[in-house]
Amino acid sequence: MASQKQDPFVMDGYAVDVGAPIVGYGPDPAPIDVCPAASLLAAEEPGGITIVSPTPGSVVEPGFPILVRLEASVALGFQPRSVAASIPWDIARTTTEPYEISLQVPEEAVGQMEIRAHAIDASGNWAYDSVTVSVDVTVALTELRAEPDPVQLTDTVPDLTLQVTGVYADLIERDLSGDGAGTTYASDDPAIATVDAEGVVRPVAIGSTQVTVSNGSLTADVGVEVFALPQDTDGDTVLDPFDNCLYQPNVDQSDLGGVGTPSEPTGAQPDGTGDACQCGDVNGDGRVDVADADLLTDALAGASNLMLAALCNVAEAGGSEPTGSCTDLDRATIVDQLAGGPSGVEQVCAPVLGLVDADADGLPDETLIGDTLDNCPLVRNEFQGDRNGDTIGDACTAACDLNLDGRVDAADALMTRGIVSGRLTPLPDVLGRADVAPASGGPTDQSVTAADLLLILRATAGDPMPVCTP
């Protein structure tokens, strides 16, 4: 469906933008808050406006008018003063019941089409509804074209969207790129370039291939030439322009949610930031919500461990530097974000900024200007314990000495055995002192296992263990 956004339609001094989600404006027309006491009413609730005809999924023909019938409920005291209906090419209104509005579907329309209804009462409160119908062309498709041809991709032009046009037996050209137009796309060689369901072509490797565009029984071939590839900073095979975690490898590009808001406190709506680098998501569920604030509260009190300490920092401390260790400021910032307060969650944790955090405790080894930040960069210690104040973290100077009594003995081995078995839930710094077994690609494996217990047992037996040497 070709989309032609109209200028805002003014209804009784209020502008209604028919090409965007409903939003109220004042006569100035500066945006204003039009939602006192649930002024934006859902169509399925009493007091809303409902499109009763056409029904969702109905078929309409291009070049003919459609009659939109609407009903309003006054159960909550919402009495419409004006009611408007719109499609991307036309908009009209009425002020009298029964609410019936005729809209003209243009001849070039095809595919999915949304019909929107807006109603406003004497106090400036809004109600809204929408349905999607299908514009069905009854004459035959005789020619299919796709542009540009060829598609040329470089490091500075990393993707292109194909524009598909169909010529029909009535000699009218229609845009077949949109939803519901029946167009499909396939790459002949996905190892060179891919194409998605929206016709977006992206490079994979340097070379040439072609994309086959299909609609009905017709096809069109488009050449694709990949001359240069954008950078892949984190080496996860997802090129930088398409990577939702630029510095954190995440080949699956998982994005289970975003940052919660007062209207959506669960943060269930994906926000384009990958789960691997969603600052504030310390419990690892892909979203930032009250569960993360609760976990931070418990961790700060020593009652729980953070699952993903590297994602802790959400309170900006000036410039783009993380604040450092996980603090109550991070917890308070998440709480404030969910309550709609002035403090918002900032994406300033190490995985987002591209700073090296070898022990994944949320504290980059160095700041952006080269200052040392982590007091124990190779051992996880998100709370930066330093009992003797020598600027070297306890977790670093007392590896294997879990109880900080100055020696590695049976008591430390017993504590480690409790952690491995799950009977003991240690504080984060204690966890850091017990996690001493090297792992491939890093100094430790970020967990306490039988391998750590074996090294500590050998140290208690008197064997020289370099990992247990301050």
Disulfide bonds with the S-S distance in Angstrom:
Cys245-Cys277 2.03
Cys279-Cys349 1.97
Cys312-Cys326 2.39
Cys400-Cys468 1.81
